[in-house]
Structures are given as C-alpha cells and as structure tokens.
Amino acid sequence: MIFALLCIILRITYLQLINYKELIKTSNMYSLRIHKLIPTRGIIMDRNGNQLAVSVPVYDIYADPKIINSKDLFKLDKWDKLSNKLMLPLKTINQKIHNHSNSRFIYLARQVNENTGNYINNLKIHGIFLKKKSRRYYPYGPITAHLIGITDIDGYGIEGVEKSFNDILMGINGKIITRKDKYGKIIEDITCIKNVIPNNLMLSIDKRIQLIAYNQLIKSVQKNKAKSGTVILIDINSGEILAMTNTPSYNPNNYNHSKIETIRNRAITDLFEPGSTVKPMVIITALHNGIITPNSVIKTIPYVINGHQIKDVTKHTKLTITEIIQKSSNIGVSKLALSMPITELLKTYSKFGLGHTTNIGLIGENKGILPQKKTKWSKLERATFSFGYGLMVTPLQLARIYAIIGSYGIYRPLSIIKVNANAPGTRIFPKNIIKTVIHMMESVALPGGAGAIPPIKDYTIAIKTGTVKKIDHNGHYTNKYIAYTAGIAPASNPRIAMIIVINEPNNNCYYGGTVSAPIFGKITEQVLHLMNIQPDKLNLNQIHFTQSIKP
C-alpha cells in the first residue's frame, strides 16, 4: 500500500516538475488553433481605374473528424442537406472523414460562393466549419488574360502580373491564436497579430485600346487561318504599354483545362527572327557612319555569296535609300551592311535593346538572342544579318525598337505600370537621322510599298513589314511563316508605336504586307481617334489652298 502510494507521488512529481514541458506541448497540440488573417488581395486596374482583377468572397468548407466521429453525427438530416448543397454524396463525405479520423482538419469543398456558404453555416452542423476567403475574378476574361495572369486556389499569383507583382498584391498575413475545447469552441483568445493591407496596382494598359487590339487581332487570325497572333501598343512619350494581347487566349476565371501553351504570354516569351523589320536600323547605322546620304542610289542587281543568291521579291536595277525601305530590298540593305564592320550593326541592334530584356517586371520575359560574342562572321552571315536572320527577338523587343524610332532616337524604359511623369530617356542616335528614316518609312504604306494599305483617315503612318520562315526544334527552316508589321503614328509627330505578329498564316498568303499590315491600319485609326490625337494628314482642300499661294 505504502509502495503504491509512493509510486503515485513519484509519478505526479515527474509529470509536474520534470516532464511538464512535454505535457504543455501535447496539450497545446490538441487545444491551440492558429487562424491566419489573410488580407483581401489588391485590385488590378487599368490606367483609368477600370478593374481588371478583383477578389470576390468565397468560403472553404472543412470538417474536424475528431468531433464528428465522437458525436456520431452522420445520422442527422442536416448531413443530407450538406451533401445535396455540395453535390457530394454522403457516402463520399463519410469515407473522407473516416479516412482521416485522427485529423482535426479536412477540406470538404473549396471556394464555394456566399450563398452556399451561408446556407451551410445556417445548418449548424457540429464539426463542420467555414473559412471565409476570396477568389479572383477577371471581368474582361480572355481579353486581358495573358497580361493579368491568374492565381492558384490559395490566392498566390502563378502567371502574368498576378505572379510578377504578387508581393505587392498579397500584403502580409496576420494571425489569431486561440485555445479550443474538445468540441471546437473557443475558450481563450491568446494572440492577435493584424495583417498588413496590400496595395492596389494601376497598370499602364487602357482597357479600351486593349479591347480594340484584341477584337481586330481575332478577326485577322481567323481571316488568315493563322495559328496565333500578338499585338503590342506603346505610348512613345512615356514608354507605357497601352495594350498587350494574344490570341488564342483562355478564360482566367476557369483555366483548369487550359493548356500551358495557351496560358503563356507570347508577347514576352516567344522568339522569332525579326526579318525585314530591322532594315530601318541598318539604314540608320549607314547614315550615322557616313556610308550613305539620304539621296544615295544603290545598285540592286541580284548577286551570289558562297553559292547563295541574294535577291529581292521584285526586280530593280537600282534603288534610292527610300526605295530600299519602301520595296524592302534585301540586296540594298545587305550591300550597306557589307560596307561596314559587323560590329557597327551589332552595336546598333544592342542600343535598340536587342539581346536585353525590357525590364518591365513581368516574370518569364525572354531576352532574345543577339550574337555579340561571335568573332567569325562569313560574308553571307553579315549580309543576311542585315535583313533579320541570325538573331532572335520577342514581340515586345520589336515594339521597343519602334518606340525608340518614334521618339526620334531616345531610349526610354518601357513600363507596364502607369507612370506619372514621362521619363527623359537617353539619346542613342541623332534626331535628324531618325526623322529622315521615319520619312522614308512613310512610303511603305503608300501605293507601291511593301505594306500598302487603304489610307488611314486624317493620319499618316510610318511602318515596316516583314516575313520570315519559322525554325523547327532542330534549327532547320520550315515552310511555315511569321508575318509582321511594326510602325509608328502619326508619322509627323509620333505618339504610338505598335507591333503586329501573325503566326503561321495559312490562307494562300503569308507576306507581312498583306497579312499583318491591314490590321495595323485598322487598330491605328481607331486608337488615334480614341486618344484624340491631332490629325496630321492634309485634306484635298488644304492641299489645293497650299498650292495656290505658292509664288
């Protein structure tokens, strides 16, 4: 008897004085609950405050198997109502809970709407709890999907702006620590750390311009039976991206069955050889180095390099520099390239941003390929480099080139976030040279040009078209093409720069001048009127009046 009493005393002493920390730890494990205070994710807006991504309230429904098993509550009619509302067989719910009988937490449903959540809450089923959360909703769906991106079921950004600016949009979680009894009731509030409210994000995008670009792009891709297409539009004075869209797109509000290929933002990830769109840079380099003057004339008779013929689509024995741009002459620009060191072209391409990301902050942007470290160049490689072969660019990089041209040679950083003041930028080429080349580019869209399109009412444009064969995974050229048009408007006082990419047109035509140039004209006309930009094209009466007062 005395021995037994002594054992009990020693046991109590051990538990209270020696092993008390383990007892507290075990007790806390069963009674303490940590509830995260997750702030509502920040709103993503366009430059005018239109909401592009918002958070709507939802509920997660979860069970505490310990409580449910101990009470044997499955016999209640309320469980049938729960089963019907969740559209989940009662047998399945029962099985899930019994399979996790030692757990204190198991999801039954996630992100149910408010009506469903309120209904289940009013059932007051012991062991069934609701956690209020939020789910992202994208009002413009596929129109802005590639740019805005998506979040996962826990609210973390996994694509686009949602991923790239996740820390800004998330804020900082807080938490409440409570103690509960075995029935799940709170018996003590221990700690409360408030969350940090996240910031909203105002993008540079104008949803009206985004909508114009998206709708016209869909029409062009369908008309040309193309695989995909991309449009990027930039405000030249500020460097702000006013539109960035791709097709085919996807529904960000229900993306579970979308393919990765459809979700990626091709405007910043996809690479292609830029083809003839680099020709204005070749002319700029030649003018800057004094190799030519604006009035120079170049012989454009086809010639052979290492067994390969350099030729043009249309035959001309000689062309002016303006005509080289207008007719998109490979012979003309290649002769200019061969008359200067390859380092000069490399330097120019690099100054215009090729081989470098734009640093707009979007994760996944490709920096392209510019072979600056290449030391041995054959004559053929130097020639073809001048009309866009041997390097790779993204649509965004190409758009940046024309934004620089439109700013008369000033390199400004691009921005996907709305800016309050225009960046001064850095001059990379003399203004007079760039203005001369812009004037040459105006001829491309006129009759006789490689990108001749119906005249745009009230405005002049300066463009360059291009067409390249696609490269397969083994580095071989295929019989598939990319057609694109890049340019600026109005030509006399540039305000916007734009790139159109039509991937794999398959309607008996694949040249940029006939595939992508028309959509450039349609978008430009709508956008310039929307932005209330002053027309720069004289009407017939003005022209006649001007001529009549000449001495």
TIKOL-960346 format. One line per 2 residues: number of its first residue (from 1); their letters; for each residue x, y, z of C-alpha. Coordinates in steps of 0.25 Angstrom, whole numbers, always signed. Layout:
# TIKOL-960346
NUM> A> X,Y,Z ~ ...
This chain:
# TIKOL-960346
1> MI> +0,+0,+0 ~ +11,+10,+4
3> FA> +19,+5,-8 ~ +7,+8,-18
5> LL> +5,+22,-11 ~ +20,+25,-13
7> CI> +19,+21,-28 ~ +7,+31,-30
9> IL> +15,+42,-23 ~ +27,+40,-31
11> RI> +19,+39,-44 ~ +12,+52,-41
13> TY> +25,+59,-37 ~ +31,+54,-50
15> LQ> +19,+60,-59 ~ +18,+73,-51
17> LI> +33,+76,-49 ~ +41,+69,-59
19> NY> +32,+66,-71 ~ +23,+78,-70
21> KE> +28,+84,-83 ~ +24,+71,-91
23> LI> +11,+71,-85 ~ +8,+86,-89
25> KT> +13,+83,-103 ~ +4,+71,-104
27> SN> -8,+80,-98 ~ -5,+91,-108
29> MY> -5,+82,-120 ~ -19,+78,-117
31> SL> -25,+91,-112 ~ -17,+102,-119
33> RI> -22,+107,-132 ~ -15,+117,-141
35> HK> -24,+125,-151 ~ -18,+132,-162
37> LI> -23,+146,-165 ~ -21,+147,-180
39> PT> -24,+161,-185 ~ -32,+162,-198
41> RG> -23,+163,-210 ~ -21,+176,-216
43> II> -29,+181,-228 ~ -22,+182,-242
45> MD> -27,+193,-250 ~ -25,+199,-264
47> RN> -19,+214,-265 ~ -33,+220,-264
49> GN> -37,+212,-251 ~ -45,+201,-258
51> QL> -44,+188,-250 ~ -37,+177,-258
53> AV> -35,+167,-246 ~ -43,+167,-233
55> SV> -45,+158,-221 ~ -59,+153,-218
57> PV> -63,+146,-205 ~ -64,+131,-204
59> YD> -63,+120,-194 ~ -55,+108,-191
61> IY> -63,+97,-184 ~ -55,+88,-175
63> AD> -58,+77,-165 ~ -52,+73,-151
65> PK> -53,+58,-152 ~ -50,+57,-137
67> II> -62,+64,-133 ~ -71,+57,-144
69> NS> -66,+43,-140 ~ -68,+45,-125
71> KD> -82,+50,-127 ~ -87,+40,-138
73> LF> -94,+52,-145 ~ -96,+45,-158
75> KL> -110,+41,-154 ~ -115,+55,-154
77> DK> -123,+60,-166 ~ -114,+72,-167
79> WD> -104,+64,-173 ~ -113,+60,-185
81> KL> -115,+75,-187 ~ -100,+78,-187
83> SN> -98,+66,-197 ~ -108,+72,-206
85> KL> -103,+86,-206 ~ -88,+82,-208
87> ML> -93,+72,-219 ~ -84,+62,-212
89> PL> -90,+48,-208 ~ -92,+46,-193
91> KT> -84,+33,-194 ~ -72,+40,-200
93> IN> -73,+51,-189 ~ -74,+39,-179
95> QK> -62,+32,-185 ~ -53,+44,-185
97> IH> -55,+47,-171 ~ -53,+33,-166
99> NH> -40,+32,-174 ~ -35,+44,-166
101> SN> -41,+40,-153 ~ -28,+45,-145
103> SR> -28,+58,-152 ~ -34,+71,-147
105> FI> -36,+77,-161 ~ -40,+72,-175
107> YL> -46,+80,-187 ~ -59,+76,-192
109> AR> -61,+88,-202 ~ -53,+100,-206
111> QV> -57,+113,-212 ~ -72,+112,-211
113> NE> -80,+124,-213 ~ -86,+133,-202
115> NT> -100,+127,-203 ~ -95,+113,-202
117> GN> -86,+117,-190 ~ -97,+124,-183
119> YI> -107,+112,-185 ~ -97,+102,-179
121> NN> -93,+112,-168 ~ -108,+112,-164
123> LK> -109,+97,-163 ~ -100,+98,-151
125> IH> -94,+84,-152 ~ -85,+81,-141
127> GI> -71,+78,-147 ~ -73,+86,-160
129> FL> -67,+99,-161 ~ -65,+111,-171
131> KK> -53,+119,-174 ~ -56,+132,-181
133> KS> -46,+134,-193 ~ -46,+141,-206
135> RR> -45,+137,-221 ~ -40,+145,-232
137> YY> -50,+149,-243 ~ -45,+155,-256
139> PY> -56,+164,-262 ~ -50,+164,-276
141> GP> -47,+149,-277 ~ -38,+145,-289
143> IT> -36,+160,-294 ~ -26,+162,-283
145> AH> -23,+148,-278 ~ -9,+147,-283
147> LI> -4,+160,-277 ~ -12,+160,-264
149> GI> -10,+145,-262 ~ -16,+136,-251
151> TD> -15,+132,-236 ~ -15,+118,-231
153> ID> -26,+113,-221 ~ -19,+119,-209
155> GY> -18,+132,-215 ~ -4,+133,-220
157> GI> +0,+138,-233 ~ +5,+128,-243
159> EG> +4,+135,-256 ~ +5,+149,-262
161> VE> +4,+162,-254 ~ -2,+154,-243
163> KS> +11,+146,-241 ~ +21,+157,-244
165> FN> +15,+167,-234 ~ +10,+156,-224
167> DI> +17,+162,-212 ~ +10,+176,-215
169> LM> -3,+170,-217 ~ -3,+160,-205
171> GI> +0,+169,-193 ~ +5,+162,-181
173> NG> -3,+151,-173 ~ -7,+153,-159
175> KI> -11,+142,-149 ~ -20,+139,-137
177> IT> -16,+129,-127 ~ -28,+123,-119
179> RK> -30,+111,-110 ~ -42,+102,-112
181> DK> -48,+91,-104 ~ -51,+77,-110
183> YG> -64,+81,-116 ~ -57,+92,-124
185> KI> -62,+104,-116 ~ -52,+116,-113
187> IE> -49,+116,-98 ~ -38,+126,-99
189> DI> -32,+137,-108 ~ -17,+137,-107
191> TC> -11,+145,-118 ~ -15,+154,-129
193> IK> -6,+160,-140 ~ -13,+169,-150
195> NV> -10,+167,-165 ~ -4,+177,-174
197> IP> -13,+182,-185 ~ -8,+180,-199
199> NN> -7,+191,-209 ~ -15,+192,-222
201> LM> -8,+193,-235 ~ -11,+202,-246
203> LS> -5,+197,-260 ~ -2,+206,-272
205> ID> -12,+198,-280 ~ -24,+205,-286
207> KR> -35,+194,-286 ~ -42,+202,-298
209> IQ> -29,+201,-306 ~ -27,+186,-301
211> LI> -41,+183,-306 ~ -39,+189,-320
213> AY> -26,+182,-321 ~ -32,+168,-317
215> NQ> -44,+169,-326 ~ -36,+173,-338
217> LI> -26,+162,-335 ~ -36,+151,-334
219> KS> -42,+156,-348 ~ -28,+156,-354
221> VQ> -24,+142,-349 ~ -37,+136,-353
223> KN> -37,+142,-367 ~ -23,+138,-369
225> KA> -25,+124,-363 ~ -13,+126,-354
227> KS> -9,+119,-342 ~ -7,+131,-333
229> GT> -5,+146,-333 ~ +0,+157,-324
231> VI> -2,+172,-323 ~ +6,+181,-314
233> LI> +4,+196,-314 ~ +13,+206,-307
235> DI> +11,+221,-303 ~ +24,+227,-309
237> NS> +25,+239,-300 ~ +24,+231,-287
239> GE> +28,+217,-290 ~ +15,+212,-285
241> IL> +10,+199,-291 ~ -5,+203,-295
243> AM> -9,+189,-300 ~ -3,+175,-300
245> TN> -11,+164,-305 ~ -10,+150,-311
247> TP> -20,+140,-318 ~ -24,+129,-316
249> SY> -26,+133,-301 ~ -33,+126,-290
251> NP> -43,+128,-279 ~ -35,+132,-266
253> NN> -48,+130,-258 ~ -48,+115,-262
255> YN> -34,+111,-266 ~ -33,+97,-260
257> HS> -34,+91,-274 ~ -25,+101,-282
259> KI> -12,+96,-288 ~ +1,+103,-283
261> ET> +3,+107,-298 ~ -10,+115,-297
263> IR> -7,+121,-284 ~ +7,+127,-287
265> NR> +9,+141,-291 ~ +14,+140,-305
267> AI> +17,+155,-305 ~ +29,+153,-296
269> TD> +33,+138,-297 ~ +33,+135,-312
271> LF> +45,+137,-320 ~ +46,+139,-335
273> EP> +55,+144,-346 ~ +51,+159,-348
275> GS> +53,+159,-363 ~ +52,+172,-370
277> TV> +47,+180,-358 ~ +62,+182,-355
279> KP> +64,+189,-368 ~ +62,+203,-363
281> MV> +73,+201,-353 ~ +82,+197,-364
283> II> +79,+210,-371 ~ +81,+218,-358
285> TA> +94,+212,-356 ~ +99,+214,-370
287> LH> +94,+229,-369 ~ +101,+231,-356
289> NG> +114,+225,-361 ~ +114,+234,-373
291> II> +114,+222,-383 ~ +102,+228,-390
293> TP> +93,+240,-391 ~ +78,+241,-392
295> NS> +80,+243,-407 ~ +89,+231,-409
297> VI> +86,+221,-420 ~ +89,+207,-419
299> KT> +90,+196,-430 ~ +81,+185,-427
301> IP> +84,+174,-437 ~ +84,+160,-430
303> YV> +97,+155,-426 ~ +103,+142,-421
305> IN> +111,+140,-408 ~ +117,+126,-405
307> GH> +107,+119,-415 ~ +95,+127,-409
309> QI> +88,+137,-417 ~ +83,+150,-410
311> KD> +71,+155,-417 ~ +58,+163,-415
313> VT> +43,+159,-417 ~ +42,+169,-429
315> KH> +54,+173,-438 ~ +60,+186,-439
317> TK> +74,+190,-445 ~ +76,+202,-435
319> LT> +68,+208,-423 ~ +69,+220,-415
321> IT> +70,+219,-400 ~ +55,+222,-398
323> EI> +52,+211,-409 ~ +61,+201,-402
325> IQ> +52,+203,-390 ~ +39,+204,-398
327> KS> +42,+192,-406 ~ +48,+184,-394
329> SN> +61,+181,-403 ~ +70,+170,-397
331> IG> +80,+174,-407 ~ +80,+188,-404
333> VS> +82,+187,-389 ~ +92,+175,-390
335> KL> +101,+184,-398 ~ +100,+194,-388
337> AL> +104,+184,-377 ~ +115,+179,-385
339> SM> +121,+193,-386 ~ +123,+194,-371
341> PI> +129,+185,-360 ~ +119,+175,-354
343> TE> +122,+182,-340 ~ +114,+194,-344
345> LL> +101,+187,-347 ~ +103,+179,-334
347> KT> +105,+192,-327 ~ +93,+198,-333
349> YS> +84,+186,-330 ~ +89,+185,-316
351> KF> +86,+200,-314 ~ +72,+198,-319
353> GL> +70,+187,-308 ~ +72,+174,-315
355> GH> +79,+164,-307 ~ +73,+170,-294
357> TT> +60,+169,-287 ~ +51,+181,-285
359> NI> +51,+180,-270 ~ +36,+183,-269
361> GL> +35,+174,-258 ~ +28,+162,-264
363> IG> +33,+149,-260 ~ +37,+140,-272
365> EN> +41,+150,-281 ~ +51,+145,-291
367> KG> +64,+154,-294 ~ +65,+148,-309
369> IL> +78,+145,-316 ~ +88,+155,-321
371> PQ> +101,+148,-325 ~ +110,+159,-319
373> KK> +121,+150,-315 ~ +122,+143,-329
375> TK> +136,+146,-334 ~ +136,+140,-348
377> WS> +125,+144,-358 ~ +125,+140,-372
379> KL> +121,+149,-383 ~ +107,+142,-385
381> ER> +104,+143,-370 ~ +107,+158,-370
383> AT> +98,+160,-382 ~ +86,+152,-376
385> FS> +88,+159,-363 ~ +84,+172,-369
387> FG> +70,+167,-373 ~ +67,+160,-359
389> YG> +74,+146,-360 ~ +83,+141,-349
391> LM> +77,+147,-337 ~ +64,+145,-329
393> VT> +55,+155,-323 ~ +41,+155,-315
395> PL> +30,+163,-320 ~ +32,+173,-308
397> QL> +46,+175,-312 ~ +42,+179,-326
399> AR> +31,+188,-321 ~ +42,+195,-313
401> IY> +51,+197,-325 ~ +39,+205,-332
403> AI> +36,+213,-319 ~ +51,+218,-319
405> IG> +50,+221,-334 ~ +37,+229,-331
407> SY> +43,+237,-320 ~ +54,+241,-331
409> GI> +65,+233,-325 ~ +62,+234,-310
411> YR> +63,+221,-302 ~ +52,+221,-291
413> PL> +49,+210,-281 ~ +36,+203,-284
415> SI> +26,+201,-273 ~ +14,+192,-270
417> IK> +11,+201,-258 ~ +4,+215,-260
419> VN> +15,+226,-259 ~ +12,+240,-254
421> AN> +23,+247,-262 ~ +30,+244,-275
423> AP> +44,+239,-274 ~ +54,+248,-280
425> GT> +61,+235,-286 ~ +75,+234,-293
427> RI> +78,+239,-307 ~ +85,+228,-315
429> FP> +84,+234,-329 ~ +83,+248,-335
431> KN> +69,+253,-337 ~ +71,+257,-351
433> II> +75,+243,-355 ~ +63,+237,-349
435> KT> +54,+247,-355 ~ +60,+244,-369
437> VI> +57,+229,-367 ~ +43,+231,-362
439> HM> +40,+240,-374 ~ +45,+228,-383
441> ME> +37,+218,-375 ~ +24,+226,-379
443> SV> +26,+221,-393 ~ +24,+206,-389
445> AL> +9,+208,-386 ~ +7,+216,-399
447> PG> +4,+210,-413 ~ +16,+203,-418
449> GA> +21,+200,-404 ~ +23,+186,-398
451> GA> +12,+189,-388 ~ +2,+197,-396
453> IP> -11,+198,-389 ~ -24,+206,-390
455> PI> -21,+221,-386 ~ -24,+224,-371
457> KD> -33,+235,-370 ~ -27,+248,-364
459> YT> -13,+242,-361 ~ +0,+237,-367
461> IA> +7,+225,-362 ~ +22,+220,-364
463> IK> +23,+205,-364 ~ +32,+193,-367
465> TG> +27,+180,-371 ~ +34,+166,-370
467> TV> +32,+152,-374 ~ +41,+140,-369
469> KK> +41,+125,-369 ~ +40,+118,-356
471> ID> +51,+110,-350 ~ +48,+96,-344
473> HN> +54,+90,-332 ~ +66,+85,-339
475> GH> +69,+99,-345 ~ +64,+96,-359
477> YT> +55,+105,-367 ~ +41,+100,-369
479> NK> +30,+104,-379 ~ +23,+112,-369
481> YI> +23,+127,-367 ~ +22,+138,-358
483> AY> +17,+151,-364 ~ +18,+164,-356
485> TA> +17,+179,-357 ~ +23,+189,-348
487> GI> +22,+204,-348 ~ +18,+218,-342
489> AP> +7,+228,-344 ~ +5,+239,-347
491> AS> +17,+240,-355 ~ +19,+255,-354
493> NP> +18,+255,-339 ~ +19,+240,-334
495> RI> +10,+237,-321 ~ +9,+222,-322
497> AM> +17,+210,-327 ~ +11,+196,-330
499> II> +15,+182,-334 ~ +6,+172,-340
501> VI> +11,+158,-341 ~ +2,+147,-349
503> NE> +8,+133,-347 ~ +6,+123,-358
505> PN> -4,+129,-367 ~ -10,+119,-376
507> NN> -19,+125,-385 ~ -11,+125,-398
509> CY> -3,+137,-394 ~ +8,+140,-383
511> YG> +14,+153,-386 ~ +14,+163,-375
513> GT> +9,+174,-385 ~ -4,+166,-388
515> VS> -6,+159,-375 ~ -2,+168,-363
517> AP> -1,+182,-370 ~ -16,+183,-371
519> IF> -19,+181,-356 ~ -8,+191,-353
521> GK> -16,+201,-361 ~ -30,+198,-354
523> IT> -24,+198,-340 ~ -17,+211,-342
525> EQ> -28,+218,-348 ~ -37,+214,-336
527> VL> -27,+217,-325 ~ -23,+231,-331
529> HL> -37,+236,-331 ~ -40,+230,-317
531> MN> -27,+237,-311 ~ -32,+250,-318
533> IQ> -18,+251,-325 ~ -18,+263,-335
535> PD> -19,+259,-349 ~ -6,+261,-358
537> KL> -12,+258,-372 ~ -16,+270,-380
539> NL> -29,+268,-387 ~ -31,+272,-402
541> NQ> -36,+286,-400 ~ -24,+289,-391
543> IH> -14,+283,-401 ~ -21,+292,-412
545> FT> -20,+304,-404 ~ -6,+302,-400
547> QS> -2,+300,-415 ~ -10,+313,-419
549> IK> -2,+322,-410 ~ +12,+317,-415
551> P> +19,+329,-422
